[in-house]
Amino acid sequence: MTIRFDLTDLRLFLHILEASSITHGAARAGMALASASERVRAMEDTLGTPLLERGRRGVRATPAGAALGHHARVVTLQLERMRGELSEYARGLRGHVHLLANTTATQEFLPATLGGFLSAHPNIDIDLEERSSREIVRAIAANLADIGVAGDEALPAAEVETCPFAVDHLVLIAPPQHALSGRRKIMFRETLDYDYVGLVAGHALQQVLNDHAARVGLHLRLRIRVPGFDAVCRVVGSGIGLAVIPAAAARRCRRSMPIRMIPLADPWAPRRLTICVRSLSALPAHARRLVAHLTTGQAVH
């Protein structure tokens, strides 16, 4: 049997496995759904066996699909390593690093440090993509990106190597005139009798807050949901309600917005950001340089 799968096929299949969806996998691969479906059918026809089990909630790999996924990861990892090593010798050949990061890392921690790295390495480019922490860990484990920066709410997969990157704390923000604005420290459950400004549905931090409220038998009284920490701070500053956001974002926003910042006393309020890679030794040389740069100056906010 002659197997003719190209790199596009393999990368598409890995995206589908990560997303558990042909539709979402096609979107991540930058491909039309019809084209992606045809490629999957062609792979299955070539092998003479189904690669995916299709259900109402998406798709999952058959035993043959799991085997293909494993070999696809090995092939793509080796190609990335080859590209990185060749870039050491080929003058003018640019290295590319695919970096995934959660919202806090993307907005508050990475901009300055990535700027310094890019200035020092003019032949290395970075594709920075914002994802939830759980998506990041899954993508790194599936070898769909080089480096991830995820929150500690996402338990690292056994296939992922990790090292610390930064520490931040969740804080309550309140309008200056709010009844809680004078508190020096507060427990999250003490705030749940008041109106809240929330993040959009599906945001990882919003889900964390919803879960902690549910654990004490309560729920957040959301007046409005907005996208992003800056928008949350603007609405809180207008007097609409309270919010919980990372301290780094609160410190930045209170320079120009009328908000008060109150530390949360809950044991889950400190949040650690972690760098994760599939295998540090197998990364291309330019990606290893970025990991070394990120771990050199670990940030605490």
Secondary structure, DSSP 8 states (H G I E B T S, - for coil): ------HHHHHHHHHHHHHT-HHHHHHHTT--HHHHHHHHHHHHHHHTS--EEEETTEEEE-HHHHHHHHHHHHHHHHHHHHHHHHHTTSTT--EEEEEEE-HHIIIIIHHHHHHHHHHH-TTEEEEEEE--HHHHHHHHHTTSSSEEEEETTS---TT-EEEEEEEEEEEEEE-TTSTTTT-SSB-GGGGTTSEEEEE-TT-HHHHHHHHHHHHTT---EEEEEESSHHHHHHHHHTTS-BEEEEHHHHHHHTTTS--EEEEB-STT-EEEEEEEES-GGGS-HHHHHHHHHHHHT-EE-
